[in-house]
Amino acid sequence: MCVQKATFLRVFYGKVAEQWNQARLDINRWGLDVHLYVSSRVRESQARRECKNELSSRA
């Protein structure tokens, strides 16, 4: 009985650890996606601002 319980716990905690690692990977991937999206938006707005400044300085 004790052996069965130990095996069950090992399997159970193994599954929990697996799920946790997967969730952590998903969170990291989501964070990276958000970071890339935000940085690309920032670059776009900077480029637009520079373009406006250039046009206004020419005028």
PDB file with one MODEL, atoms N, CA, C and O in Angstrom:
MODEL        1
ATOM      1  N   MET A   1       0.831  -1.205   0.000  1.00  0.00           N
ATOM      2  CA  MET A   1       0.000   0.000   0.000  1.00  0.00           C
ATOM      3  C   MET A   1       0.870   1.262   0.000  1.00  0.00           C
ATOM      4  O   MET A   1       0.620   2.221  -0.730  1.00  0.00           O
ATOM      5  N   CYS A   2       1.890   1.220   0.839  1.00  0.00           N
ATOM      6  CA  CYS A   2       2.767   2.382   0.947  1.00  0.00           C
ATOM      7  C   CYS A   2       3.482   2.641  -0.390  1.00  0.00           C
ATOM      8  O   CYS A   2       3.657   3.787  -0.804  1.00  0.00           O
ATOM      9  N   VAL A   3       3.888   1.548  -1.051  1.00  0.00           N
ATOM     10  CA  VAL A   3       4.596   1.676  -2.331  1.00  0.00           C
ATOM     11  C   VAL A   3       3.663   2.283  -3.381  1.00  0.00           C
ATOM     12  O   VAL A   3       4.060   3.153  -4.157  1.00  0.00           O
ATOM     13  N   GLN A   4       2.416   1.807  -3.390  1.00  0.00           N
ATOM     14  CA  GLN A   4       1.441   2.338  -4.351  1.00  0.00           C
ATOM     15  C   GLN A   4       1.249   3.836  -4.152  1.00  0.00           C
ATOM     16  O   GLN A   4       1.197   4.605  -5.112  1.00  0.00           O
ATOM     17  N   LYS A   5       1.145   4.231  -2.887  1.00  0.00           N
ATOM     18  CA  LYS A   5       0.931   5.640  -2.570  1.00  0.00           C
ATOM     19  C   LYS A   5       2.129   6.476  -3.026  1.00  0.00           C
ATOM     20  O   LYS A   5       1.963   7.552  -3.601  1.00  0.00           O
ATOM     21  N   ALA A   6       3.325   5.973  -2.764  1.00  0.00           N
ATOM     22  CA  ALA A   6       4.537   6.694  -3.160  1.00  0.00           C
ATOM     23  C   ALA A   6       4.598   6.831  -4.680  1.00  0.00           C
ATOM     24  O   ALA A   6       4.952   7.889  -5.201  1.00  0.00           O
ATOM     25  N   THR A   7       4.250   5.756  -5.387  1.00  0.00           N
ATOM     26  CA  THR A   7       4.255   5.789  -6.850  1.00  0.00           C
ATOM     27  C   THR A   7       3.230   6.799  -7.353  1.00  0.00           C
ATOM     28  O   THR A   7       3.502   7.589  -8.257  1.00  0.00           O
ATOM     29  N   PHE A   8       2.040   6.755  -6.742  1.00  0.00           N
ATOM     30  CA  PHE A   8       0.990   7.690  -7.137  1.00  0.00           C
ATOM     31  C   PHE A   8       1.455   9.133  -6.945  1.00  0.00           C
ATOM     32  O   PHE A   8       1.272   9.975  -7.825  1.00  0.00           O
ATOM     33  N   LEU A   9       2.054   9.407  -5.796  1.00  0.00           N
ATOM     34  CA  LEU A   9       2.519  10.766  -5.516  1.00  0.00           C
ATOM     35  C   LEU A   9       3.594  11.192  -6.502  1.00  0.00           C
ATOM     36  O   LEU A   9       3.604  12.330  -6.971  1.00  0.00           O
ATOM     37  N   ARG A  10       4.507  10.265  -6.815  1.00  0.00           N
ATOM     38  CA  ARG A  10       5.580  10.591  -7.755  1.00  0.00           C
ATOM     39  C   ARG A  10       4.986  10.943  -9.118  1.00  0.00           C
ATOM     40  O   ARG A  10       5.384  11.925  -9.745  1.00  0.00           O
ATOM     41  N   VAL A  11       4.034  10.133  -9.565  1.00  0.00           N
ATOM     42  CA  VAL A  11       3.392  10.378 -10.862  1.00  0.00           C
ATOM     43  C   VAL A  11       2.620  11.697 -10.822  1.00  0.00           C
ATOM     44  O   VAL A  11       2.690  12.506 -11.748  1.00  0.00           O
ATOM     45  N   PHE A  12       1.882  11.892  -9.727  1.00  0.00           N
ATOM     46  CA  PHE A  12       1.076  13.101  -9.583  1.00  0.00           C
ATOM     47  C   PHE A  12       1.951  14.347  -9.619  1.00  0.00           C
ATOM     48  O   PHE A  12       1.667  15.289 -10.358  1.00  0.00           O
ATOM     49  N   TYR A  13       3.014  14.351  -8.820  1.00  0.00           N
ATOM     50  CA  TYR A  13       3.886  15.524  -8.789  1.00  0.00           C
ATOM     51  C   TYR A  13       4.646  15.693 -10.102  1.00  0.00           C
ATOM     52  O   TYR A  13       4.947  16.814 -10.513  1.00  0.00           O
ATOM     53  N   GLY A  14       4.951  14.584 -10.751  1.00  0.00           N
ATOM     54  CA  GLY A  14       5.584  14.669 -12.071  1.00  0.00           C
ATOM     55  C   GLY A  14       4.676  15.378 -13.056  1.00  0.00           C
ATOM     56  O   GLY A  14       5.122  16.221 -13.835  1.00  0.00           O
ATOM     57  N   LYS A  15       3.379  15.025 -13.014  1.00  0.00           N
ATOM     58  CA  LYS A  15       2.407  15.661 -13.910  1.00  0.00           C
ATOM     59  C   LYS A  15       2.254  17.143 -13.580  1.00  0.00           C
ATOM     60  O   LYS A  15       2.185  17.984 -14.477  1.00  0.00           O
ATOM     61  N   VAL A  16       2.202  17.453 -12.291  1.00  0.00           N
ATOM     62  CA  VAL A  16       2.062  18.852 -11.883  1.00  0.00           C
ATOM     63  C   VAL A  16       3.270  19.654 -12.356  1.00  0.00           C
ATOM     64  O   VAL A  16       3.120  20.760 -12.875  1.00  0.00           O
ATOM     65  N   ALA A  17       4.462  19.097 -12.177  1.00  0.00           N
ATOM     66  CA  ALA A  17       5.682  19.792 -12.594  1.00  0.00           C
ATOM     67  C   ALA A  17       5.681  20.000 -14.106  1.00  0.00           C
ATOM     68  O   ALA A  17       6.089  21.051 -14.600  1.00  0.00           O
ATOM     69  N   GLU A  18       5.218  18.984 -14.831  1.00  0.00           N
ATOM     70  CA  GLU A  18       5.142  19.078 -16.297  1.00  0.00           C
ATOM     71  C   GLU A  18       4.209  20.218 -16.708  1.00  0.00           C
ATOM     72  O   GLU A  18       4.543  21.039 -17.562  1.00  0.00           O
ATOM     73  N   GLN A  19       3.031  20.246 -16.078  1.00  0.00           N
ATOM     74  CA  GLN A  19       2.051  21.293 -16.381  1.00  0.00           C
ATOM     75  C   GLN A  19       2.614  22.666 -16.049  1.00  0.00           C
ATOM     76  O   GLN A  19       2.434  23.622 -16.803  1.00  0.00           O
ATOM     77  N   TRP A  20       3.294  22.753 -14.917  1.00  0.00           N
ATOM     78  CA  TRP A  20       3.857  24.032 -14.475  1.00  0.00           C
ATOM     79  C   TRP A  20       4.908  24.518 -15.462  1.00  0.00           C
ATOM     80  O   TRP A  20       4.928  25.695 -15.825  1.00  0.00           O
ATOM     81  N   ASN A  21       5.787  23.606 -15.901  1.00  0.00           N
ATOM     82  CA  ASN A  21       6.818  23.988 -16.872  1.00  0.00           C
ATOM     83  C   ASN A  21       6.183  24.460 -18.170  1.00  0.00           C
ATOM     84  O   ASN A  21       6.630  25.438 -18.769  1.00  0.00           O
ATOM     85  N   GLN A  22       5.139  23.762 -18.602  1.00  0.00           N
ATOM     86  CA  GLN A  22       4.453  24.145 -19.838  1.00  0.00           C
ATOM     87  C   GLN A  22       3.823  25.527 -19.679  1.00  0.00           C
ATOM     88  O   GLN A  22       3.912  26.367 -20.574  1.00  0.00           O
ATOM     89  N   ALA A  23       3.189  25.749 -18.536  1.00  0.00           N
ATOM     90  CA  ALA A  23       2.556  27.046 -18.288  1.00  0.00           C
ATOM     91  C   ALA A  23       3.604  28.152 -18.272  1.00  0.00           C
ATOM     92  O   ALA A  23       3.382  29.242 -18.800  1.00  0.00           O
ATOM     93  N   ARG A  24       4.755  27.856 -17.654  1.00  0.00           N
ATOM     94  CA  ARG A  24       5.823  28.852 -17.600  1.00  0.00           C
ATOM     95  C   ARG A  24       6.317  29.183 -18.998  1.00  0.00           C
ATOM     96  O   ARG A  24       6.568  30.346 -19.314  1.00  0.00           O
ATOM     97  N   LEU A  25       6.457  28.163 -19.837  1.00  0.00           N
ATOM     98  CA  LEU A  25       6.889  28.392 -21.220  1.00  0.00           C
ATOM     99  C   LEU A  25       5.868  29.245 -21.963  1.00  0.00           C
ATOM    100  O   LEU A  25       6.229  30.162 -22.701  1.00  0.00           O
ATOM    101  N   ASP A  26       4.581  28.932 -21.760  1.00  0.00           N
ATOM    102  CA  ASP A  26       3.525  29.707 -22.421  1.00  0.00           C
ATOM    103  C   ASP A  26       3.562  31.159 -21.973  1.00  0.00           C
ATOM    104  O   ASP A  26       3.416  32.073 -22.785  1.00  0.00           O
ATOM    105  N   ILE A  27       3.758  31.367 -20.667  1.00  0.00           N
ATOM    106  CA  ILE A  27       3.814  32.732 -20.132  1.00  0.00           C
ATOM    107  C   ILE A  27       5.006  33.476 -20.715  1.00  0.00           C
ATOM    108  O   ILE A  27       4.894  34.641 -21.098  1.00  0.00           O
ATOM    109  N   ASN A  28       6.152  32.796 -20.780  1.00  0.00           N
ATOM    110  CA  ASN A  28       7.344  33.435 -21.348  1.00  0.00           C
ATOM    111  C   ASN A  28       7.119  33.806 -22.805  1.00  0.00           C
ATOM    112  O   ASN A  28       7.494  34.892 -23.246  1.00  0.00           O
ATOM    113  N   ARG A  29       6.499  32.887 -23.554  1.00  0.00           N
ATOM    114  CA  ARG A  29       6.243  33.140 -24.973  1.00  0.00           C
ATOM    115  C   ARG A  29       5.300  34.328 -25.124  1.00  0.00           C
ATOM    116  O   ARG A  29       5.518  35.196 -25.969  1.00  0.00           O
ATOM    117  N   TRP A  30       4.244  34.366 -24.296  1.00  0.00           N
ATOM    118  CA  TRP A  30       3.284  35.462 -24.338  1.00  0.00           C
ATOM    119  C   TRP A  30       3.977  36.778 -24.006  1.00  0.00           C
ATOM    120  O   TRP A  30       3.745  37.790 -24.667  1.00  0.00           O
ATOM    121  N   GLY A  31       4.824  36.765 -22.985  1.00  0.00           N
ATOM    122  CA  GLY A  31       5.566  37.966 -22.599  1.00  0.00           C
ATOM    123  C   GLY A  31       6.464  38.448 -23.724  1.00  0.00           C
ATOM    124  O   GLY A  31       6.580  39.648 -23.970  1.00  0.00           O
ATOM    125  N   LEU A  32       7.098  37.499 -24.405  1.00  0.00           N
ATOM    126  CA  LEU A  32       7.979  37.853 -25.521  1.00  0.00           C
ATOM    127  C   LEU A  32       7.168  38.458 -26.666  1.00  0.00           C
ATOM    128  O   LEU A  32       7.581  39.449 -27.269  1.00  0.00           O
ATOM    129  N   ASP A  33       6.012  37.856 -26.962  1.00  0.00           N
ATOM    130  CA  ASP A  33       5.152  38.390 -28.021  1.00  0.00           C
ATOM    131  C   ASP A  33       4.740  39.821 -27.709  1.00  0.00           C
ATOM    132  O   ASP A  33       4.791  40.694 -28.575  1.00  0.00           O
ATOM    133  N   VAL A  34       4.333  40.056 -26.468  1.00  0.00           N
ATOM    134  CA  VAL A  34       3.912  41.401 -26.067  1.00  0.00           C
ATOM    135  C   VAL A  34       5.078  42.371 -26.192  1.00  0.00           C
ATOM    136  O   VAL A  34       4.924  43.483 -26.696  1.00  0.00           O
ATOM    137  N   HIS A  35       6.242  41.937 -25.728  1.00  0.00           N
ATOM    138  CA  HIS A  35       7.432  42.792 -25.785  1.00  0.00           C
ATOM    139  C   HIS A  35       7.766  43.152 -27.237  1.00  0.00           C
ATOM    140  O   HIS A  35       8.038  44.312 -27.549  1.00  0.00           O
ATOM    141  N   LEU A  36       7.744  42.151 -28.116  1.00  0.00           N
ATOM    142  CA  LEU A  36       8.057  42.408 -29.525  1.00  0.00           C
ATOM    143  C   LEU A  36       7.029  43.337 -30.160  1.00  0.00           C
ATOM    144  O   LEU A  36       7.383  44.232 -30.928  1.00  0.00           O
ATOM    145  N   TYR A  37       5.755  43.121 -29.838  1.00  0.00           N
ATOM    146  CA  TYR A  37       4.695  43.965 -30.392  1.00  0.00           C
ATOM    147  C   TYR A  37       4.877  45.412 -29.936  1.00  0.00           C
ATOM    148  O   TYR A  37       4.817  46.341 -30.741  1.00  0.00           O
ATOM    149  N   VAL A  38       5.100  45.585 -28.637  1.00  0.00           N
ATOM    150  CA  VAL A  38       5.247  46.939 -28.093  1.00  0.00           C
ATOM    151  C   VAL A  38       6.471  47.621 -28.690  1.00  0.00           C
ATOM    152  O   VAL A  38       6.404  48.786 -29.082  1.00  0.00           O
ATOM    153  N   SER A  39       7.586  46.904 -28.760  1.00  0.00           N
ATOM    154  CA  SER A  39       8.803  47.537 -29.286  1.00  0.00           C
ATOM    155  C   SER A  39       8.637  47.894 -30.764  1.00  0.00           C
ATOM    156  O   SER A  39       9.170  48.908 -31.213  1.00  0.00           O
ATOM    157  N   SER A  40       7.905  47.075 -31.525  1.00  0.00           N
ATOM    158  CA  SER A  40       7.692  47.419 -32.935  1.00  0.00           C
ATOM    159  C   SER A  40       6.795  48.650 -33.054  1.00  0.00           C
ATOM    160  O   SER A  40       7.016  49.495 -33.922  1.00  0.00           O
ATOM    161  N   ARG A  41       5.781  48.758 -32.186  1.00  0.00           N
ATOM    162  CA  ARG A  41       4.913  49.941 -32.200  1.00  0.00           C
ATOM    163  C   ARG A  41       5.706  51.196 -31.834  1.00  0.00           C
ATOM    164  O   ARG A  41       5.513  52.256 -32.430  1.00  0.00           O
ATOM    165  N   VAL A  42       6.594  51.068 -30.855  1.00  0.00           N
ATOM    166  CA  VAL A  42       7.413  52.208 -30.431  1.00  0.00           C
ATOM    167  C   VAL A  42       8.308  52.651 -31.580  1.00  0.00           C
ATOM    168  O   VAL A  42       8.441  53.845 -31.847  1.00  0.00           O
ATOM    169  N   ARG A  43       8.923  51.681 -32.263  1.00  0.00           N
ATOM    170  CA  ARG A  43       9.786  52.014 -33.407  1.00  0.00           C
ATOM    171  C   ARG A  43       8.992  52.720 -34.497  1.00  0.00           C
ATOM    172  O   ARG A  43       9.461  53.697 -35.081  1.00  0.00           O
ATOM    173  N   GLU A  44       7.778  52.220 -34.771  1.00  0.00           N
ATOM    174  CA  GLU A  44       6.931  52.848 -35.793  1.00  0.00           C
ATOM    175  C   GLU A  44       6.642  54.295 -35.436  1.00  0.00           C
ATOM    176  O   GLU A  44       6.770  55.186 -36.276  1.00  0.00           O
ATOM    177  N   SER A  45       6.254  54.530 -34.195  1.00  0.00           N
ATOM    178  CA  SER A  45       5.895  55.899 -33.807  1.00  0.00           C
ATOM    179  C   SER A  45       7.123  56.803 -33.822  1.00  0.00           C
ATOM    180  O   SER A  45       7.014  57.981 -34.160  1.00  0.00           O
ATOM    181  N   GLN A  46       8.285  56.273 -33.463  1.00  0.00           N
ATOM    182  CA  GLN A  46       9.515  57.070 -33.525  1.00  0.00           C
ATOM    183  C   GLN A  46       9.826  57.439 -34.972  1.00  0.00           C
ATOM    184  O   GLN A  46      10.177  58.581 -35.267  1.00  0.00           O
ATOM    185  N   ALA A  47       9.694  56.468 -35.869  1.00  0.00           N
ATOM    186  CA  ALA A  47       9.973  56.719 -37.286  1.00  0.00           C
ATOM    187  C   ALA A  47       9.009  57.771 -37.825  1.00  0.00           C
ATOM    188  O   ALA A  47       9.409  58.654 -38.584  1.00  0.00           O
ATOM    189  N   ARG A  48       7.738  57.679 -37.433  1.00  0.00           N
ATOM    190  CA  ARG A  48       6.742  58.648 -37.882  1.00  0.00           C
ATOM    191  C   ARG A  48       7.090  60.041 -37.372  1.00  0.00           C
ATOM    192  O   ARG A  48       6.993  61.026 -38.103  1.00  0.00           O
ATOM    193  N   ARG A  49       7.500  60.109 -36.097  1.00  0.00           N
ATOM    194  CA  ARG A  49       7.854  61.399 -35.500  1.00  0.00           C
ATOM    195  C   ARG A  49       9.058  62.006 -36.218  1.00  0.00           C
ATOM    196  O   ARG A  49       9.077  63.201 -36.514  1.00  0.00           O
ATOM    197  N   GLU A  50      10.063  61.171 -36.495  1.00  0.00           N
ATOM    198  CA  GLU A  50      11.255  61.661 -37.194  1.00  0.00           C
ATOM    199  C   GLU A  50      10.891  62.173 -38.585  1.00  0.00           C
ATOM    200  O   GLU A  50      11.407  63.193 -39.042  1.00  0.00           O
ATOM    201  N   CYS A  51      10.005  61.455 -39.240  1.00  0.00           N
ATOM    202  CA  CYS A  51       9.575  61.850 -40.580  1.00  0.00           C
ATOM    203  C   CYS A  51       8.860  63.196 -40.524  1.00  0.00           C
ATOM    204  O   CYS A  51       9.105  64.070 -41.356  1.00  0.00           O
ATOM    205  N   LYS A  52       7.967  63.361 -39.530  1.00  0.00           N
ATOM    206  CA  LYS A  52       7.263  64.642 -39.367  1.00  0.00           C
ATOM    207  C   LYS A  52       8.251  65.764 -39.110  1.00  0.00           C
ATOM    208  O   LYS A  52       8.144  66.839 -39.701  1.00  0.00           O
ATOM    209  N   ASN A  53       9.212  65.518 -38.233  1.00  0.00           N
ATOM    210  CA  ASN A  53      10.215  66.542 -37.911  1.00  0.00           C
ATOM    211  C   ASN A  53      10.997  66.934 -39.156  1.00  0.00           C
ATOM    212  O   ASN A  53      11.274  68.110 -39.388  1.00  0.00           O
ATOM    213  N   GLU A  54      11.347  65.929 -39.951  1.00  0.00           N
ATOM    214  CA  GLU A  54      12.112  66.190 -41.170  1.00  0.00           C
ATOM    215  C   GLU A  54      11.295  67.048 -42.136  1.00  0.00           C
ATOM    216  O   GLU A  54      11.801  68.006 -42.720  1.00  0.00           O
ATOM    217  N   LEU A  55      10.018  66.683 -42.292  1.00  0.00           N
ATOM    218  CA  LEU A  55       9.151  67.442 -43.201  1.00  0.00           C
ATOM    219  C   LEU A  55       8.954  68.867 -42.704  1.00  0.00           C
ATOM    220  O   LEU A  55       8.975  69.811 -43.494  1.00  0.00           O
ATOM    221  N   SER A  56       8.762  69.028 -41.400  1.00  0.00           N
ATOM    222  CA  SER A  56       8.534  70.379 -40.866  1.00  0.00           C
ATOM    223  C   SER A  56       9.810  71.219 -40.932  1.00  0.00           C
ATOM    224  O   SER A  56       9.739  72.438 -41.086  1.00  0.00           O
ATOM    225  N   SER A  57      10.966  70.583 -40.817  1.00  0.00           N
ATOM    226  CA  SER A  57      12.214  71.353 -40.901  1.00  0.00           C
ATOM    227  C   SER A  57      12.501  71.774 -42.344  1.00  0.00           C
ATOM    228  O   SER A  57      13.153  72.793 -42.575  1.00  0.00           O
ATOM    229  N   ARG A  58      12.017  70.995 -43.315  1.00  0.00           N
ATOM    230  CA  ARG A  58      12.205  71.363 -44.725  1.00  0.00           C
ATOM    231  C   ARG A  58      11.309  72.524 -45.115  1.00  0.00           C
ATOM    232  O   ARG A  58      11.694  73.375 -45.918  1.00  0.00           O
ATOM    233  N   ALA A  59      10.106  72.557 -44.540  1.00  0.00           N
ATOM    234  CA  ALA A  59       9.106  73.564 -44.928  1.00  0.00           C
ATOM    235  C   ALA A  59       9.484  74.966 -44.478  1.00  0.00           C
ATOM    236  O   ALA A  59       8.743  75.916 -44.731  1.00  0.00           O
TER     237      ALA A  59
ENDMDL
END
